[in-house]
Amino acid sequence: MFNIPVEWMAAAIFALALAHTFAAKQFERLSHRFPRHAGLFHLLGEVEVVFGFWAIVLIAFMALASGSGAALQYAESRNYTEPLFVFVVMVIAASKPVLAIVMSTVNALARLAPLPTPLASAWLGLAAVPLLGSLITEPAAMTIAALMLAPQIFRRQVPESLKYLALGVLFVNVSIGGTLTSYAAPPVLMVAATWGWDSAFMFTQFGWKAALAVLVNASVATLLLRQHLRPAPPANDELDATARVPLTVIAVHLGLLAGVVLSAHHPVIFLGLFLMFLGYTQAYAKHQSPLILKEALLVGFFLAGLVVLGGMQQWWLQPIVSGLQPLALFLGAIGLTAITDNAALTYLGSLIVGISDESKYLLVAGAVAGGGLTVIANAPNPAGVALLKRGFADETVGALGLLLGALGPTAVAATALLFL
């Protein structure tokens, strides 16, 4: 369908998009230096816009090179279920009733713990919530954890290096914390049906190892942050007590969230539930806070752009994946995950005929271990960036800072998955 020049150009555009993610912070700084063009630089400095922007460039180039019909056919051949699902689950998981019950539960556990409450609360946000992602899906866990931790850790008074460490721990823990089941982590979803991996298999082969790594990462980060922690206030005055939200409203929100999670592979169903959710929030507006529609749409745009750009990279990614020996495959998967979505990487692995059981394990283990190295490494990461970037300098998350912050947690995850 596509000739070689188009594939090469697609790879070049993908490389430009990657470079753009690393330069996003510089564009944000240019918006302050050149206020006349601040709007353009601010737009180009939004990490969530990067892949959507370059996906449009790719489709435009394909239309010029191969005709509008071929470009449209390619764009329509992509599967956008994951971007749609992340958008929907972000909005529902961040709604006031869901946040109220989760935060109240975490705060109650923090008060019961034999530790100072701020310390226990931060630890639960970095450990318990990412592990909860195995039940409610990783995007939902990322959204809830980010909103919980933002006022406690991700604020201007905390040193940037510690914030990047906490961000790296959060991203890595969410990436590996979803491996206790077979449906919550996008890279596992891509291979579970093809390879016959059920939740029992995931827990015995991946889950308990990932849980230990999550606990270690969260404990180290909390220990290093202990002098900068403060009691986590509610996101706004309306979230100060669960009692302000009727239990029936909380039950409806949790029921709709559960329905969306259970229908994660069926956009017709979860989009229908989402429309019902929007209607319900309007009907009971006094029990709601503003929905994070803008943030969720930007994340969906980011992931949709990654789907479009990533679909043209199979010609060089698959030979690399299929040509590696098991141990090299594990290390290679960690590295490749940093420059392409880990779900796309495991999907390409599922297409390889005759891949050994050992290689299957090491490919997925490497993909989830490396899921915190960059914003694009794991599908929920853009959601975390969208919700936490205001706590960083220039209100942007630097790619190098995230990479350095995630190296330690990634090493812990890799060690647990490789040697335990």
matplotlib code that plots the C-alpha trace (Angstrom):
import matplotlib.pyplot as plt

x = [0.0, 2.9, 6.2, 9.5, 9.9, 6.7, 7.9, 11.2, 9.5, 7.1, 10.2, 11.8, 8.6, 8.4, 12.0, 11.1, 8.2, 10.5, 13.0, 10.0, 9.1, 12.6, 12.5, 9.0, 10.5, 12.6, 9.5, 7.8, 10.8, 10.7, 7.1, 8.4, 11.2, 9.1, 5.7, 4.5, 4.5, 3.8, 0.7, 2.5, 5.4, 3.1, 1.2, 4.4, 5.5, 2.5, 3.8, 0.3, 0.0, 3.3, 2.3, -1.1, 0.6, 3.1, 0.4, -1.4, 1.9, 2.3, -1.2, -0.7, 2.5, 0.9, -1.9, 0.6, 2.8, 0.2, -3.1, -5.8, -7.6, -4.5, -3.9, -7.6, -7.6, -4.5, -5.9, -9.2, -7.4, -5.9, -7.5, -8.4, -10.0, -7.2, -7.1, -10.9, -10.8, -8.1, -10.1, -13.3, -11.7, -9.7, -12.8, -14.8, -12.0, -11.2, -14.9, -15.6, -17.5, -14.8, -12.0, -13.9, -14.3, -10.8, -9.1, -11.2, -10.2, -6.5, -6.6, -8.3, -5.6, -2.9, -4.2, -4.3, -0.7, 2.1, 3.7, 3.2, 0.1, 1.8, 4.4, 1.8, -0.4, 2.4, 3.5, -0.1, -0.3, 2.9, 2.3, -1.3, -2.9, -0.6, -1.3, -5.0, -4.5, -4.6, -8.3, -9.4, -6.9, -3.7, -5.2, -7.7, -4.9, -2.7, -5.4, -6.3, -2.7, -1.8, -4.7, -3.9, -0.2, -0.2, -0.9, 1.4, 4.5, 4.2, 4.4, 6.9, 8.4, 9.7, 13.1, 12.8, 15.1, 12.8, 9.7, 11.2, 12.1, 8.6, 7.3, 9.6, 8.5, 4.8, 5.2, 7.2, 4.9, 1.8, 3.4, 4.4, 1.5, -1.0, 0.5, -1.3, -4.2, -4.4, -6.7, -5.4, -2.0, -2.0, 1.1, -0.3, -3.7, -2.0, -0.7, -3.0, -5.5, -2.9, -0.6, -3.4, -2.2, -5.0, -5.0, -3.8, -0.8, 0.0, -0.1, 2.2, 4.6, 4.6, 2.3, 4.0, 7.4, 6.0, 4.3, 7.6, 9.3, 6.4, 6.8, 10.6, 10.3, 7.5, 9.4, 12.7, 10.9, 8.9, 12.0, 13.8, 10.7, 9.9, 11.3, 9.2, 5.9, 2.9, -0.7, -2.4, -5.3, -8.3, -8.0, -10.6, -13.1, -15.7, -13.6, -13.1, -15.4, -17.1, -20.2, -20.9, -21.5, -24.5, -23.7, -26.1, -24.2, -20.9, -22.4, -23.6, -20.2, -18.4, -20.8, -20.3, -16.5, -16.7, -18.8, -16.3, -13.4, -15.2, -16.1, -12.6, -12.4, -15.8, -15.9, -19.6, -20.4, -18.0, -18.8, -22.5, -21.8, -19.7, -22.6, -24.8, -22.2, -22.2, -26.0, -25.9, -23.3, -25.5, -28.6, -26.7, -24.4, -24.4, -22.5, -19.9, -16.7, -15.6, -14.7, -11.2, -12.4, -9.6, -6.8, -8.4, -8.9, -5.3, -4.1, -6.5, -5.0, -1.5, -2.3, -4.2, -1.2, 1.0, -1.3, -1.1, 2.7, 3.4, 1.5, 4.1, 7.1, 6.6, 9.0, 12.0, 10.7, 9.7, 13.0, 14.8, 12.5, 12.5, 16.3, 17.2, 18.2, 16.2, 18.4, 19.1, 15.4, 14.7, 17.2, 16.2, 12.6, 13.4, 15.3, 12.7, 9.9, 11.5, 11.0, 7.7, 4.6, 5.2, 1.8, 2.8, 6.1, 4.4, 1.8, 4.6, 6.0, 2.7, 3.0, 6.3, 5.7, 7.3, 8.5, 9.5, 7.8, 11.0, 11.1, 7.4, 8.1, 11.2, 9.6, 6.6, 8.8, 11.1, 8.2, 6.5, 9.8, 10.7, 7.2, 8.3, 11.4, 9.6, 6.1, 5.3, 6.6, 3.2, -0.3, -1.2, 1.9, 0.5, -2.4, 0.0, 1.9, -1.3, -2.3, 1.1, 3.0, 1.8, 4.0, 7.2, 9.3, 7.7, 4.8, 6.4, 7.9, 11.3, 12.1, 15.7, 14.5, 11.9, 14.5, 16.9, 14.2, 12.9, 16.3, 16.5, 12.9, 13.3, 16.4, 14.5, 11.6, 14.0, 15.9, 12.7, 11.3, 14.5, 15.9, 13.0]
y = [0.0, 2.4, 2.7, 2.8, 6.6, 7.1, 4.6, 6.3, 9.7, 8.2, 7.1, 10.6, 12.3, 9.9, 10.8, 14.5, 13.9, 12.2, 15.1, 17.5, 15.8, 16.3, 20.0, 20.8, 22.6, 24.8, 25.9, 26.8, 29.0, 30.6, 31.7, 33.9, 35.3, 36.2, 37.2, 38.2, 34.6, 33.2, 31.4, 29.4, 28.5, 27.6, 25.3, 23.6, 23.3, 21.2, 17.6, 16.3, 18.1, 16.8, 13.4, 14.6, 17.5, 15.3, 12.7, 15.4, 16.2, 12.5, 12.2, 15.4, 14.1, 10.7, 12.6, 14.4, 11.4, 8.6, 10.4, 11.5, 8.1, 6.2, 8.6, 8.4, 4.7, 4.5, 6.9, 4.9, 1.6, 2.5, 1.3, 4.2, 2.2, 2.9, 6.7, 6.8, 4.6, 6.6, 9.8, 8.4, 6.7, 9.8, 12.0, 9.5, 8.6, 12.3, 13.1, 14.5, 11.5, 9.0, 11.1, 11.8, 8.1, 7.2, 10.0, 9.5, 5.8, 6.6, 9.3, 6.9, 4.2, 6.9, 7.9, 4.2, 3.5, 3.7, 6.5, 10.3, 10.8, 12.8, 10.1, 7.3, 9.2, 9.8, 6.1, 4.9, 7.2, 5.9, 2.2, 1.2, 3.3, 2.0, -1.6, -0.8, -0.2, -4.0, -3.8, -0.4, -0.2, 1.8, 5.1, 5.3, 4.6, 7.2, 9.8, 9.1, 9.0, 12.2, 14.1, 12.8, 13.5, 16.9, 19.1, 17.0, 16.5, 18.2, 21.9, 24.6, 24.4, 20.8, 20.6, 19.7, 16.7, 15.1, 15.9, 14.1, 11.2, 11.0, 11.3, 8.5, 6.3, 7.0, 6.2, 3.0, 1.8, 2.4, 0.6, -2.5, -2.2, -3.2, -6.6, -8.4, -9.1, -9.7, -6.7, -3.6, -2.9, -1.9, -3.9, -7.0, -6.5, -6.6, -10.1, -11.8, -13.3, -14.3, -16.0, -17.3, -15.3, -15.1, -13.2, -16.3, -16.5, -12.8, -12.9, -15.9, -14.9, -11.1, -9.7, -10.7, -9.6, -6.3, -5.7, -6.1, -3.6, -1.2, -1.4, -0.8, 2.1, 3.8, 3.3, 4.8, 7.8, 8.5, 8.3, 10.8, 13.1, 12.9, 16.4, 18.0, 16.3, 18.0, 16.9, 16.4, 18.9, 18.1, 19.3, 22.0, 22.9, 20.6, 17.5, 18.1, 15.3, 12.3, 13.2, 16.1, 13.6, 11.3, 7.7, 7.1, 9.5, 7.8, 4.4, 5.6, 7.0, 3.9, 1.7, 3.7, 3.5, -0.3, -0.6, 1.4, -0.7, -4.0, -2.8, -1.4, -3.2, -2.2, 1.6, 1.5, 0.4, 2.5, 5.6, 5.0, 4.8, 7.9, 9.8, 8.6, 9.8, 13.3, 13.4, 12.3, 14.9, 17.6, 16.3, 16.3, 19.2, 20.3, 17.2, 17.6, 19.6, 20.7, 17.7, 17.5, 17.3, 19.5, 17.5, 14.2, 15.4, 16.4, 13.0, 11.3, 13.5, 12.5, 8.8, 8.9, 10.6, 7.9, 5.3, 7.0, 7.5, 4.1, 2.2, 3.1, 2.0, -1.8, -2.2, -1.3, -2.2, -5.8, -7.0, -5.6, -7.4, -10.7, -10.7, -10.4, -13.2, -13.5, -11.4, -8.9, -8.8, -7.9, -5.0, -4.0, -3.9, -1.5, 0.7, 0.5, 1.2, 4.6, 5.7, 4.0, 3.0, -0.3, -1.6, -1.1, -3.0, -6.0, -6.0, -6.3, -9.1, -11.0, -11.0, -12.9, -16.6, -19.2, -16.9, -18.9, -18.7, -17.2, -14.5, -13.7, -13.2, -11.1, -8.9, -8.0, -7.7, -5.3, -3.3, -2.8, -2.2, 0.6, 2.2, 5.2, 6.3, 8.8, 10.3, 8.1, 4.9, 3.9, 5.0, 6.5, 8.7, 11.6, 11.7, 12.0, 14.8, 16.7, 16.6, 17.2, 19.6, 22.7, 21.8, 21.9, 24.9, 26.6, 24.2, 21.6, 18.2, 17.9, 14.7, 14.5, 15.1, 12.4, 10.0, 10.6, 10.4, 7.0, 5.3, 4.1, 2.8, 1.2, -0.7, -2.0, -3.1, -4.8, -6.6, -7.9, -9.1, -10.6, -12.3, -13.2]
z = [0.0, 0.9, -1.0, 0.7, 0.6, 2.5, 5.2, 5.5, 5.8, 8.4, 10.4, 10.0, 11.2, 14.2, 15.0, 14.8, 17.1, 19.6, 19.4, 19.9, 23.2, 24.5, 23.3, 24.7, 27.7, 25.5, 23.5, 26.7, 27.7, 24.2, 24.9, 27.8, 25.7, 22.7, 24.0, 20.6, 19.5, 23.0, 21.8, 19.1, 21.4, 24.2, 21.9, 20.7, 24.3, 25.3, 25.4, 24.9, 21.6, 20.1, 18.6, 17.5, 15.7, 13.9, 13.1, 11.2, 9.4, 8.5, 7.1, 5.1, 3.7, 2.8, 1.0, -1.1, -1.7, -2.2, -2.6, -0.2, -0.6, 0.7, 3.5, 4.6, 4.4, 6.6, 9.2, 9.3, 9.6, 13.0, 16.2, 18.4, 21.2, 23.7, 23.3, 23.6, 26.7, 28.4, 27.7, 29.2, 32.2, 33.1, 33.2, 35.3, 37.6, 38.3, 39.1, 42.6, 43.9, 42.9, 44.2, 47.4, 48.3, 47.3, 49.1, 52.2, 52.2, 51.7, 54.4, 56.8, 56.1, 56.5, 59.9, 61.0, 59.9, 62.5, 60.6, 60.4, 58.3, 55.5, 55.1, 55.1, 52.6, 50.2, 50.4, 49.7, 46.7, 45.3, 46.1, 46.9, 44.1, 41.3, 42.5, 42.5, 38.8, 38.3, 39.2, 37.9, 35.0, 34.8, 33.3, 36.2, 38.8, 37.2, 37.3, 40.9, 42.1, 40.3, 41.8, 45.3, 45.1, 43.3, 46.4, 48.6, 46.5, 43.1, 44.3, 43.8, 47.2, 46.6, 44.9, 41.2, 41.5, 44.1, 42.1, 39.1, 41.3, 42.5, 39.0, 37.8, 40.7, 40.0, 36.2, 36.8, 39.6, 37.5, 34.5, 36.5, 39.0, 36.4, 35.7, 38.5, 36.1, 32.4, 31.4, 33.2, 31.6, 27.8, 26.9, 28.5, 26.8, 23.5, 24.0, 26.6, 24.2, 21.5, 24.0, 26.3, 29.4, 32.0, 35.3, 37.3, 34.9, 35.2, 39.0, 39.4, 36.7, 36.9, 39.6, 42.9, 41.5, 40.3, 43.7, 45.5, 43.2, 43.7, 47.4, 47.3, 44.9, 46.9, 50.2, 48.9, 47.3, 50.4, 52.6, 50.4, 50.3, 54.0, 54.9, 52.2, 52.7, 54.1, 54.8, 51.5, 51.3, 49.1, 45.5, 46.3, 49.0, 47.6, 48.2, 51.9, 53.0, 51.5, 53.5, 51.2, 48.4, 48.8, 48.8, 46.0, 43.8, 44.7, 43.9, 40.5, 39.6, 40.8, 38.9, 35.7, 36.2, 36.7, 33.6, 31.5, 32.9, 32.1, 28.5, 27.9, 24.5, 23.3, 22.5, 21.6, 25.2, 27.2, 25.1, 25.7, 29.5, 29.2, 27.7, 30.5, 32.9, 31.4, 31.6, 35.3, 36.2, 34.7, 36.6, 39.9, 39.3, 42.9, 43.8, 41.1, 40.5, 37.0, 34.8, 33.5, 29.9, 28.5, 30.1, 29.1, 25.5, 25.2, 26.5, 24.0, 21.2, 22.3, 22.3, 19.0, 17.4, 18.7, 17.2, 13.8, 13.9, 15.5, 12.9, 10.3, 12.3, 12.1, 9.2, 11.4, 14.9, 14.2, 12.7, 15.7, 18.2, 16.3, 15.9, 19.5, 21.9, 25.1, 27.5, 24.8, 24.0, 27.7, 27.6, 24.1, 25.1, 28.0, 25.5, 22.7, 25.2, 25.9, 22.2, 21.4, 23.4, 25.2, 24.0, 20.4, 21.2, 22.7, 19.9, 17.4, 19.4, 19.3, 15.5, 15.6, 14.6, 16.8, 19.6, 22.6, 26.0, 27.5, 24.9, 25.4, 29.1, 28.7, 26.0, 28.2, 31.3, 29.6, 28.1, 31.5, 33.3, 30.9, 31.0, 33.1, 31.2, 28.9, 28.5, 25.5, 27.1, 28.6, 27.7, 31.1, 31.4, 29.4, 31.9, 34.7, 32.9, 32.2, 35.8, 37.5, 35.1, 37.0, 39.9, 37.8, 36.6, 33.6, 34.1, 31.8, 32.5, 31.0, 29.1, 30.5, 34.1, 33.8, 32.3, 35.2, 37.8, 36.4, 36.0, 39.6, 39.8, 36.4, 37.6, 40.6, 38.4, 35.9, 38.7, 40.2, 36.9, 35.7, 38.8, 41.1]

ax = plt.figure().add_subplot(projection="3d")
ax.plot(x, y, z, "-o")
ax.set_aspect("equal")
plt.show()
